[in-house]
Amino acid sequence: MASYLTVAARAAIICLAVGLVTGLHLSIALTNHTTVALNLLLVVLAVATVWRLPEAIVASLVAAACFNYFFLPPVGKWTIADPENWIALFTFLVVSIVASQLSERARRQAREALEHQKETARLAELAQRAELVRQSEEFKSTLLDALAHELKTPLTSLKASVSALRAGASQPSSQGELQAIIEEETDRLTRLVSEILHMARIEAGKVRLNRSPCPAGELVSKTLEDSRRLMNGRTVEVRIAPSLPPVSADADLVETALHNLLDNAVKYSAPGTPIEIRAEATDAEVRFSVLDRGPGLAEGELSRVFEPYYRARTADDSAAGLGMGLAIAREIVVAHGGRIWAESTAGNGTSFSFTLPRAGQP
């Protein structure tokens, strides 16, 4: 029933549109055959554009009937006296139908092109999702391999040391060395688990700060004390500006960030080369910097090194780690409202710097 109403409504609109054009020409006595035919043809094309070919054919027939009855002599009759007018009417009808067909074809092609474009976009999206899934699976495999390697090394050392102690080390010095290895590898495992937990909290958006005024010098000295085994006897040059104001920070988290920067400097610089730590005040902040004498970073890596799980191209298998340390440091600094960045010159080492707001600053 609804379809019949739609057909009837469209037919009524077509008749109304043709009637309006016809009435307009009659009211202003504009009866030039060419002008009338063109205006009626516009109505037919409009119908073909809005609807489909059947409606356009109906519009062509109604327009041809009005053209014949009101404008072709004898006016007011359905008969046509002049053979030329038969040709004119037939030409009008043919042009109307052909134009309607062309309009319908153009609209169909446009619809098909749009559908093809949508299908292409859908296929591209599916391909992108498939690639993301593949990369995700590849990343998980790489991460698990790295995690297994990181856990295996200290666990092997711990097992060997414990086995030696149980067998009974002959010399007290040997016992001391084994105990030192156990303590060192236990610390290493603790740091690894801590990094994983920090990264999980960061990715879940659950970083919580316990701020308090913290002297900058104490943050540096506490980090160095906790990292003494990490340094492997390296010289650490500490340059702290006098009269540094305290910073508003979560001390434990900032020490974690500093430790990760120190760990990175140790991993990517030659054994025995010194490492430098600086702390200095700016207008509303305190800037901390860790500098190494390693091979440096390429220009394109200066921002990527802070991405989770990214490892610089200079890294090799001897440089342990999962690529989380710098990402954790960045998130800690950003959570404090500070900035972190890297500067490097090939062959001349890399410096990592970050800022923290002074205590009392909004």
Secondary structure, DSSP 8 states (H G I E B T S, - for coil): -HHHHHHHHHHHHHHHHHHHHHHHHHHTT---HHHHHHHHHHHHHHHHHHS-HHHHHHHHHHHHHHHHHHHSSSTTSS---SHHHHHHHHHHHHHHHHHHHHHHHHHHHHHHHHHHHHHHHHHHHHHHHHHHHHHHHHHHHHHHHHHHHHHHHHHHHHHHHHHHHHH--SSHHHHHHHHHHHHHHHHHHHHHHHHHHHHHHHHTT------EEE-HHHHHHHHHHHTHHHHTT--EEEEE-TT---EEE-HHHHHHHHHHHHHHHHHTS-TT--EEEEEEE-SSEEEEEEE--S----TTHHHHTTSTT---TT--TTS---S-HHHHHHHHHHHTT--EEEEE-TTS-EEEEEEEEBTT--
